[in-house]
Amino acid sequence: MTEFDPSDKLSERASRVEEAIIIQMAQKARDLRANGLDVVSLTIGEPDFDTPRHICQAAKRAMDEGFTHYAPIAGFPELRSALAKKLKDENGLDYDASEIVLSNGAKQSITNAVFALIDPGDEVILLAPYWVAYEGIIEMADGVPKVLHAGIEDDFKVPASRIAEALGERTKLIILNTPNNPTGAVYTRQEMQAIADILAPHPRAFLLCDEIYEYILFEGTHTSFAALPGMRQRTITVNGFSKGFAMTGWRLGYAAAAAPVARAIAKVQGTFTAGANAFVQRAAIAALAGDRGDVEQMRLSYMRRRDLMLNALATIPGIKVAEPKGAFYMFADMGIYLGKTAGNRHIATAADLADWLLEKHLVATVPGSAFGNPNCIRLSFAASDEDIKTGLNRMAAGLAELE
Ligand SMILES: Cc1ncc(COP(=O)(O)O)c(C=O)c1O
């Protein structure tokens, strides 16, 4: 009897989704380290700070108090109310607590929303550079990603006029992320208003605003798309605790949306998982109510490291960057170095460049192809001063070798 081979019998859906390049790069860096090499990683997509102590203590207390059972699918009423207040006070949004659904991370909130809104063949407009996960989620839902590009000359922001050209009958959703991963770009209120103006007459398109980096903002104010006149009904506001509160491993995010959408989101969540972790939700209540000193300290540290990285990059000829206004990433345009060679190695794309920088110069970055732009690499400044300095010194030395 021949042995059963499971590898060619997987669903088409599972087979078509590729492993993210970010994960591949992080794995390569780990493999080199395991071989004793001193790799500096600038790939990290999470705070390098620990979660503030009072939040950890609240979680421990909650466990002792017995919050170890299933939580309601959409979340504890107290947390949903606290979030309704946060959205009102900080973002000028009017959501009832019943219109807020807690999930296992913002990523699940986005997944829920996509499954709640997208039918096979529906188009979802992505504004590149974008967080790579969106594409996989849309494909899993049999939606069709339609990618619009913005380059460094646009400050990495897709102008409303370009969205107007792409918006069609099949468009069901636009995903906007501000502050942005991987560029740190922040859409201004005026830029968002221009998008709202073109969206307003559209009969069926929603907009999902991913605001996960809201608290990591270096200048100006954060605008929530749902706060723009007339946009509340068609916006899904997604946010979470991962980045601002340094709680990536806790897995807690949320979506706020008009009641019918929020109900559909909760239904999707109830189908795939259950309510988010009970004691984590109790800790989140403490995070919202508690002192924000740590959140501010982390923001200031990222800002200082951003400047450190910008100064170091300024000394390397030919690299173009747009100063990040938020988040903790820089998207460096490496176009000038592409098409060059290092010995017998041809560097055709940013992916070749990132591989070579890692293998030969022991600095790990993420190629821009992971975010819809093949000329750039993403550098994370959620890293120590030491790693930023060493990483960029190595990059400079490596790039100087290219001919
Ligand atoms: C733009 C963006 N949205 C959402 C997430 C995911 O957040 P969470 O950890 O809450 O799932 C990330 C994480 O990298 C992100 O960069």
The ligand as an SDF file (V2000), in Angstrom:
LIG
                    3D

 16 16  0  0  0  0  0  0  0  0999 V2000
   -0.5950   47.8760   10.5390 C   0  0  0  0  0  0  0  0  0  0  0  0
   -0.8000   46.7810   11.5200 C   0  0  0  0  0  0  0  0  0  0  0  0
   -2.0400   46.4370   11.8690 N   0  0  0  0  0  0  0  0  0  0  0  0
   -2.2760   45.4550   12.7490 C   0  0  0  0  0  0  0  0  0  0  0  0
   -1.2310   44.7470   13.3290 C   0  0  0  0  0  0  0  0  0  0  0  0
   -1.5390   43.5950   14.2540 C   0  0  0  0  0  0  0  0  0  0  0  0
   -1.8430   43.9840   15.5380 O   0  0  0  0  0  0  0  0  0  0  0  0
   -2.2100   42.8950   16.6270 P   0  0  0  0  0  0  0  0  0  0  0  0
   -0.9140   42.4900   17.2870 O   0  0  0  0  0  0  0  0  0  0  0  0
   -3.0980   43.6120   17.5690 O   0  0  0  0  0  0  0  0  0  0  0  0
   -2.8740   41.7540   15.9580 O   0  0  0  0  0  0  0  0  0  0  0  0
    0.0880   45.0640   12.9830 C   0  0  0  0  0  0  0  0  0  0  0  0
    1.2130   44.2950   13.5470 C   0  0  0  0  0  0  0  0  0  0  0  0
    2.3140   44.3070   13.0810 O   0  0  0  0  0  0  0  0  0  0  0  0
    0.3050   46.1140   12.0620 C   0  0  0  0  0  0  0  0  0  0  0  0
    1.5520   46.4610   11.7160 O   0  0  0  0  0  0  0  0  0  0  0  0
  1  2  1  0
  2  3  1  0
  2 15  2  0
  3  4  2  0
  4  5  1  0
  5  6  1  0
  5 12  2  0
  6  7  1  0
  7  8  1  0
  8  9  2  0
  8 10  1  0
  8 11  1  0
 12 13  1  0
 12 15  1  0
 13 14  2  0
 15 16  1  0
M  END
$$$$
